[in-house]
């Protein structure tokens, strides 16, 4: 009976949105299911394609590609927090890097924030919190000859 309960709970969780294996394990543990029931279920679901960390990482980055509001560092951290392993993070981020000019994204965000009356210090800290590299932030804020509010 319990095995059926864990299966239905796991399927319901996966029906809402993609979860990494670590996320599903954590959610099932929070609901009181024992590890000895969770692990075989995750293996089964991975084998059937219900759980796929690569798909989770690619989906997450596809969403980030549309928004273009987070830097590579923040994306790495968020994928790591979701339980995606380092090799998979690096592999999926390589295609993201090829499609996104991070310096152009920083420039666009800088112009947007400056137009809203934000000063350079605020913009700089905001961009760092969003995971953009200090090199790109510094290049846009400090090495550009044009003022950021133009």
N, C-alpha and C positions, 0 to 999 in steps of 0.2 A: 504493500500500500504506500509506504513512504517513498519507494522508488518512483512510483507513478506521480506522487506529489512533487518531487524534485524535478521530474521531467516536465510536468505541466508549468511549473513556476519558471523554469529555465526557458522554455519555449515562449512563454508569455513575455518574459524580459527581452528576448531576442526579436520578438515581433514588433516591438516599439522602435528600436534602432539597433544598429550594429554595436556589439560589445567585443572588446578584446577578451581573450581567455582569462586574463587576470581580473578584469572588471566583473565578468560573470562569476568567477570563483568568489570574489569579495561579496557580491550581492547575495549569492546563495548562502555563504557563511553568516552574513548578517541576518538571514532569515532562519538561522538555526540548523541548517543541514550539515551533517558531518562530512569531513574531508574524504573519508573512505567511500562516500556516495558521490561526491562532487567530481573527484578525479576521473573515475571511469566514464561518467556522463560527458565530461569535457572531451575525453579522448574519442568517444563515440561521435559527438557533435562535430569535432574537428574532422574526423574521417568522412562524415556526411557533407561537410562544407557549410554547416550551420555556424561554426566558429572559424574565423579566418583572420588572423592578425594582419596579414598583408592587405586584405580587403579593407579592414578598419583603418589602417594607416593611409591607404590610397584615397579612401573616401574622405577622411579628415583633411588631407592635403588638397583634395579637389575643392572642398568647401573653402579652405583658406585661400586657394588660388582665386576664387570668385571675390572674396572679401578684400584681400590684399591689405590687411590691417595689422598683421603680425610678422615679425622677423623670423629668420631661420632659428635663432637661438630659442625663442619662445616656442616655436613649433616643435623643436627637438625636445624641450622640457615637457610639453604637453603629451607628446607621444610616449615619452619615457614614463610619465605619470600613469598613463593608461596601460602600462605593462608591455609595451612593444620593445623588443630587444634591439640593441644598438646596431647590429648589422642590418636589420630590416629598416630601421630609421634612416640609416645612411643611404641605403639603396633607394628608398622612396623619396628622400629629400634631393637626391641627385637629379631626378627628373623635374622636381619643383624648381630647383636652382636654374635649370636650363630654360624654364618658361618665365621666370620672374626676374626683372632687373630691380634688385633690392634698393639700389641707390635711387632709382626713379620713384619707387614707392615711398621712400623716405622723403624725397622732395615733394611729392604730391601731398602727403600727410602734413608736412611742414607748412606748405602754402595754405592748406585748409585750416590748420590751427592758427596760423598767423592772421588769416582773414577773420577769424573769430575773436581776435584781440589777445591771443596768448603770446606771452613773451618768450624769448629764446630759452631761458632757463626751464620754464614749464615744458616747452616743446622737447627740449633735450631729454629731460627726465621721463617724459611720456614715451618717447621713442625707445629709450633704453628699457623701460618696463615692458614695452610691447615686443622686446626681443630683437631689435635691430642692432647691428654691430656698431660699436663706437666709431669704427673707421667710417662707415657710411654716414652716421649722424654727424660726426665731426666735419666730414667733407661737405655736407649740405649746409650746415649751420655756420661753419667758421671759415671755410676756404672759398666759398662762392663769393665772387666780387659783387653780385647783385644783392640788394637787401631782400630779406625774406618776405617783406610785406608788399612787394611789387607784383 
